[in-house]
Amino acid sequence: MSRTIDIDTKTFVRFWLVLIAFAAAGIFIIKAAGGLIIVGISAFLAISLHPLAKQIDKIDKRKSRPGLSSALAVFSIALAFAIIVGVIGPVIVEQVSNFLATAPTKISEVIDHLDINSIGNYFGISNLQDSLTSGIKSFSSTMLGNISNIAVGSIGAISNIITSVILTIVLTILFMLEGPTMMQDFWRVMAVKDKKSAHVWQRVTTRMGNVVAAYVSSQVFIALLDGLMTILGVFIITLIFGLPVTLAVPLGLISFLFFLIPMFGPVIGCILNTTLLFINTPGAAIAFFIFYLIYQQIENNIIGPRIQGKGLNLPPLAILISITIGMYAFGLIGCIVAIPIAGCLKILFEEASNIRATLDDEK
């Protein structure tokens, strides 16, 4: 027995309009993904830098220029990262280039001591030592050439990055200047319609902003402490092993920069610093690895909990899940902002009953 379902024209048209609207929204998001990411980063930075701007306001007793604190906060962070990149970059390039330039000689010395030709003759391979030496020299020359080609080919990418950074700085300043006024106007309009709902949502968004600002402030402080301890440790190690003392500051900045990435960042920073020290002296690399491993235990169990306090109070599983999703969705940026976003979602769950009550009242 067949049944016929009658759909009126209005419902049919509404269905297709909704479907087309969702498709258009999806296409728009895909096309504007880069711009939306810049806007999101700017909003995140504006919230994170708000405490710094307030501290600058306290220093400026006149307060005759309300936008000065926001601009100084943004430009100070931008300048700090520019200095970090300017210090770290040349050191990494120099160490890798020196390693590739001296590696053939060092490996040839090792090959000479091992009597590689005897091993090759045993397996029926003649002149194995000469083949290995020439292969290593060819590989080093190729790698040095690739580094130069990458540097030349990345000029276009660097220009795009500079443009994105400038846009982010400008948007962050505008968010810090206009954001509070825009939010006040928004809550005022909402209060006219429903005062209780406006109060609940204002409390929720305020809590979210406080969570983001507190997390970023504590993370930056601990990262700064991590960088200073790395500088101290590397300084002592360079004195013991006779390495250039100038390595201490760049390696400390590497630790600071990578510590800003939750969970995986300190591991990456430790591996990179250990590798750079290993290029110079393996013993120095081992000493640094042991030092950093001990410090990380102290930081994770004593320093971190005291500075961050209860903080977000998220279980480790929730943190790992949020970082994993953020990393695969938006790469490095997603990894950095994943934990604050998870903290904001936690606030939504805590306020769920109040939000539900306001929605029921609206019905």
C-alpha positions as CSV (number, residue, x, y, z in Angstrom):
1,M,0.0,0.0,0.0
2,S,1.6,3.2,-1.1
3,R,1.3,6.5,0.7
4,T,1.5,10.0,-0.7
5,I,3.2,12.8,1.3
6,D,1.9,16.2,0.3
7,I,4.3,19.1,0.8
8,D,3.1,22.6,0.2
9,T,5.0,25.0,-1.9
10,K,6.0,27.2,1.1
11,T,7.6,24.3,2.9
12,F,9.4,23.1,-0.2
13,V,10.8,26.6,-0.9
14,R,11.8,27.1,2.7
15,F,13.7,23.7,2.7
16,W,15.7,24.6,-0.3
17,L,16.4,28.2,0.9
18,V,17.8,26.7,4.2
19,L,19.9,24.2,2.3
20,I,21.2,26.9,-0.1
21,A,22.0,29.2,2.9
22,F,24.0,26.4,4.6
23,A,25.9,25.7,1.4
24,A,26.6,29.4,0.9
25,A,27.8,29.7,4.5
26,G,30.1,26.7,4.1
27,I,31.6,28.1,0.9
28,F,32.1,31.5,2.5
29,I,33.8,29.9,5.5
30,I,36.2,27.9,3.3
31,K,37.0,31.0,1.1
32,A,37.4,33.3,4.0
33,A,39.2,30.9,6.3
34,G,42.4,32.9,6.3
35,G,40.7,36.1,7.2
36,L,38.5,34.5,9.8
37,I,41.6,33.0,11.5
38,I,43.3,36.4,11.6
39,V,40.1,37.9,13.1
40,G,40.0,35.1,15.7
41,I,43.6,35.5,16.6
42,S,43.2,39.3,17.0
43,A,40.2,38.8,19.3
44,F,42.1,36.3,21.3
45,L,45.1,38.6,21.6
46,A,42.9,41.5,22.6
47,I,41.5,39.5,25.5
48,S,44.9,38.2,26.5
49,L,46.6,41.6,26.4
50,H,43.8,43.4,28.4
51,P,45.6,42.9,31.7
52,L,48.8,44.3,30.3
53,A,47.0,47.3,28.9
54,K,45.4,47.9,32.4
55,Q,48.9,47.8,34.0
56,I,50.1,50.4,31.4
57,D,47.1,52.5,32.3
58,K,48.1,52.4,36.0
59,I,51.6,53.7,35.0
60,D,50.1,56.5,32.9
61,K,48.5,58.7,35.6
62,R,47.2,61.3,33.1
63,K,45.1,58.8,31.1
64,S,44.7,61.5,28.5
65,R,45.2,59.1,25.6
66,P,43.0,56.0,26.2
67,G,44.3,54.2,23.2
68,L,48.0,54.5,24.1
69,S,47.9,51.5,26.5
70,S,46.4,49.2,24.0
71,A,48.8,50.2,21.2
72,L,51.8,49.9,23.6
73,A,50.6,46.5,24.8
74,V,50.3,45.1,21.2
75,F,53.5,46.7,19.9
76,S,55.5,45.5,22.9
77,I,54.5,41.9,22.3
78,A,55.1,42.2,18.5
79,L,58.5,43.7,19.2
80,A,59.4,41.0,21.7
81,F,58.6,38.2,19.2
82,A,60.5,40.0,16.4
83,I,63.5,40.2,18.7
84,I,63.2,36.5,19.6
85,V,63.0,35.4,16.0
86,G,65.8,37.8,15.0
87,V,68.1,36.2,17.7
88,I,67.1,32.6,17.3
89,G,67.0,32.4,13.5
90,P,70.7,33.3,12.7
91,V,71.9,31.0,15.5
92,I,70.0,28.0,14.1
93,V,71.1,28.7,10.5
94,E,74.7,29.1,11.7
95,Q,74.8,26.0,13.8
96,V,73.2,23.8,11.0
97,S,75.5,25.3,8.3
98,N,78.6,24.7,10.5
99,F,77.5,21.2,11.2
100,L,76.9,20.4,7.5
101,A,80.2,22.0,6.6
102,T,82.3,20.1,9.2
103,A,80.3,16.8,9.2
104,P,82.1,15.2,6.2
105,T,85.5,15.8,7.9
106,K,84.4,14.4,11.3
107,I,82.7,11.4,9.8
108,S,85.7,10.7,7.6
109,E,87.9,10.7,10.7
110,V,85.5,8.2,12.3
111,I,85.5,6.0,9.1
112,D,89.3,6.0,9.1
113,H,89.4,4.6,12.7
114,L,86.8,1.9,11.9
115,D,88.7,0.5,8.9
116,I,85.6,0.5,6.7
117,N,87.4,-1.0,3.7
118,S,88.0,-4.2,5.6
119,I,84.3,-4.4,6.3
120,G,83.5,-3.7,2.7
121,N,85.9,-6.3,1.4
122,Y,84.3,-8.9,3.7
123,F,80.9,-8.2,2.0
124,G,82.5,-8.0,-1.5
125,I,82.4,-4.2,-1.7
126,S,85.5,-2.5,-2.8
127,N,86.6,1.1,-1.9
128,L,83.7,1.4,0.6
129,Q,85.5,4.1,2.5
130,D,85.9,6.4,-0.5
131,S,82.3,5.8,-1.6
132,L,81.0,6.7,1.9
133,T,83.2,9.8,2.1
134,S,82.2,11.1,-1.3
135,G,78.5,10.4,-0.6
136,I,78.6,12.3,2.7
137,K,80.4,15.3,1.0
138,S,77.8,15.2,-1.8
139,F,74.9,15.1,0.7
140,S,76.3,18.0,2.7
141,S,76.8,20.1,-0.4
142,T,73.2,19.3,-1.5
143,M,71.8,20.2,1.9
144,L,73.7,23.5,2.0
145,G,72.4,24.3,-1.5
146,N,68.8,23.4,-0.4
147,I,69.1,25.8,2.5
148,S,70.0,28.6,0.2
149,N,67.2,27.7,-2.2
150,I,64.6,27.6,0.6
151,A,65.8,31.0,1.8
152,V,65.3,32.5,-1.6
153,G,62.0,30.7,-2.3
154,S,60.5,31.7,1.0
155,I,60.5,35.5,0.2
156,G,57.0,35.4,-1.1
157,A,55.8,33.5,1.9
158,I,57.5,35.9,4.2
159,S,55.7,38.9,2.5
160,N,52.4,37.1,3.1
161,I,53.3,36.5,6.7
162,I,54.3,40.2,7.2
163,T,50.9,41.3,5.7
164,S,49.0,38.9,8.1
165,V,51.0,40.1,11.1
166,I,50.3,43.8,10.3
167,L,46.6,43.0,9.9
168,T,46.6,41.1,13.1
169,I,48.3,44.0,15.0
170,V,45.8,46.6,13.6
171,L,42.8,44.4,14.3
172,T,44.0,43.6,17.9
173,I,44.4,47.3,18.7
174,L,40.9,48.1,17.3
175,F,39.4,45.2,19.3
176,M,41.0,46.5,22.4
177,L,39.8,50.1,21.7
178,E,36.3,49.4,20.4
179,G,35.6,46.0,21.9
180,P,34.5,47.1,25.4
181,T,32.2,49.9,24.0
182,M,30.7,47.5,21.4
183,M,30.0,44.9,24.1
184,Q,28.4,47.5,26.4
185,D,26.1,48.7,23.6
186,F,25.3,45.0,22.8
187,W,24.4,44.2,26.5
188,R,22.3,47.4,26.7
189,V,20.3,46.4,23.7
190,M,19.8,42.9,25.0
191,A,18.7,44.2,28.4
192,V,15.9,46.2,26.8
193,K,14.5,42.9,25.4
194,D,15.3,40.6,28.4
195,K,17.3,41.9,31.4
196,K,17.7,38.5,33.0
197,S,19.1,36.9,29.9
198,A,21.5,39.8,29.3
199,H,22.8,39.6,32.8
200,V,23.4,35.8,32.5
201,W,25.2,36.0,29.2
202,Q,27.2,39.0,30.3
203,R,28.4,37.0,33.3
204,V,29.3,34.0,31.1
205,T,31.3,36.1,28.6
206,T,33.1,38.0,31.4
207,R,34.1,34.7,33.0
208,M,35.3,33.4,29.7
209,G,37.4,36.6,29.1
210,N,38.9,36.3,32.6
211,V,39.8,32.6,32.0
212,V,41.5,33.4,28.7
213,A,43.5,36.3,30.2
214,A,44.5,34.4,33.3
215,Y,45.6,31.4,31.4
216,V,47.7,33.4,28.9
217,S,49.3,35.5,31.7
218,S,50.3,32.5,33.7
219,Q,51.5,30.6,30.7
220,V,53.7,33.5,29.6
221,F,55.1,33.9,33.1
222,I,56.0,30.3,33.4
223,A,57.5,30.3,29.8
224,L,59.6,33.3,30.8
225,L,60.8,31.4,33.9
226,D,61.6,28.4,31.7
227,G,63.6,30.5,29.3
228,L,65.6,32.1,32.2
229,M,66.4,28.7,33.7
230,T,67.5,27.5,30.3
231,I,69.8,30.5,29.9
232,L,71.3,29.8,33.3
233,G,71.7,26.1,32.6
234,V,73.2,26.6,29.2
235,F,75.5,29.3,30.5
236,I,77.0,26.9,33.1
237,I,77.2,24.1,30.5
238,T,79.1,26.3,28.0
239,L,81.6,27.2,30.7
240,I,82.2,23.6,31.6
241,F,82.5,22.3,28.1
242,G,84.3,25.4,26.6
243,L,81.5,26.3,24.2
244,P,80.6,29.9,23.1
245,V,78.7,31.6,26.0
246,T,76.6,33.4,23.3
247,L,74.6,30.2,22.9
248,A,72.8,30.7,26.2
249,V,70.4,33.5,25.2
250,P,69.2,32.0,21.9
251,L,68.6,28.6,23.5
252,G,66.7,30.3,26.3
253,L,64.5,32.1,23.9
254,I,63.8,28.8,22.1
255,S,62.7,27.3,25.4
256,F,60.5,30.4,26.1
257,L,58.9,30.4,22.6
258,F,58.1,26.6,22.5
259,F,56.8,26.6,26.1
260,L,53.9,28.7,25.0
261,I,52.7,25.6,23.1
262,P,50.9,23.4,25.6
263,M,52.1,19.9,26.5
264,F,54.2,19.3,23.3
265,G,56.0,22.6,23.2
266,P,58.5,22.0,26.0
267,V,59.4,18.6,24.5
268,I,60.0,20.2,21.1
269,G,62.1,23.0,22.6
270,C,64.2,20.5,24.6
271,I,64.8,18.4,21.5
272,L,65.8,21.4,19.4
273,N,68.2,22.8,22.1
274,T,69.7,19.4,22.8
275,T,70.3,18.9,19.0
276,L,72.0,22.4,18.7
277,L,74.3,21.5,21.6
278,F,75.0,18.0,20.2
279,I,76.2,19.6,17.0
280,N,79.0,21.3,19.1
281,T,79.6,18.7,21.9
282,P,77.6,15.6,22.6
283,G,78.6,15.8,26.3
284,A,77.0,19.3,26.6
285,A,73.8,17.9,25.0
286,I,73.6,15.1,27.5
287,A,74.2,17.5,30.4
288,F,71.5,19.9,29.2
289,F,69.0,17.1,28.6
290,I,69.5,15.9,32.2
291,F,69.3,19.4,33.6
292,Y,66.1,20.2,31.6
293,L,64.5,16.9,32.6
294,I,65.0,17.7,36.3
295,Y,63.8,21.3,35.9
296,Q,60.6,20.1,34.1
297,Q,59.8,17.8,37.0
298,I,60.1,20.8,39.4
299,E,58.1,23.1,37.2
300,N,55.3,20.6,36.5
301,N,54.9,19.5,40.2
302,I,55.8,22.7,42.2
303,I,56.1,25.9,40.2
304,G,53.3,25.4,37.7
305,P,50.5,24.5,40.2
306,R,51.5,27.4,42.5
307,I,51.5,30.0,39.7
308,Q,48.4,28.8,37.8
309,G,46.6,27.7,40.9
310,K,43.3,25.9,40.2
311,G,43.2,27.7,36.9
312,L,41.0,26.0,34.4
313,N,40.7,22.9,36.6
314,L,40.4,20.7,33.5
315,P,41.2,17.0,33.7
316,P,44.3,15.8,31.7
317,L,42.1,13.8,29.3
318,A,40.1,16.9,28.4
319,I,43.3,19.0,27.9
320,L,44.8,16.3,25.6
321,I,41.6,15.9,23.6
322,S,41.3,19.7,23.1
323,I,44.9,20.1,22.1
324,T,44.7,17.2,19.7
325,I,41.5,18.5,18.0
326,G,42.9,22.1,17.9
327,M,46.2,20.9,16.4
328,Y,44.6,18.8,13.6
329,A,42.0,21.5,12.9
330,F,44.2,24.7,12.9
331,G,47.7,23.5,13.3
332,L,50.0,25.4,15.7
333,I,47.5,28.2,16.4
334,G,44.8,25.7,17.3
335,C,47.2,23.9,19.7
336,I,47.9,27.2,21.5
337,V,44.3,28.3,21.9
338,A,42.8,24.9,22.5
339,I,43.1,24.9,26.3
340,P,41.5,28.4,26.8
341,I,38.7,27.4,24.5
342,A,38.2,24.2,26.5
343,G,38.1,26.4,29.6
344,C,35.4,28.5,28.0
345,L,33.3,25.4,27.1
346,K,33.7,24.3,30.8
347,I,32.1,27.6,31.9
348,L,29.2,27.1,29.4
349,F,28.6,23.7,31.1
350,E,28.7,25.2,34.5
351,E,26.3,28.0,33.5
352,A,24.1,25.6,31.5
353,S,21.2,25.6,34.0
354,N,21.1,29.4,34.1
355,I,21.3,29.6,30.3
356,R,18.5,27.0,30.0
357,A,16.4,29.0,32.4
358,T,16.7,32.2,30.4
359,L,15.8,30.3,27.2
360,D,12.7,28.9,28.9
361,D,11.7,32.3,30.0
362,E,12.0,33.6,26.4
363,K,9.5,30.9,25.3
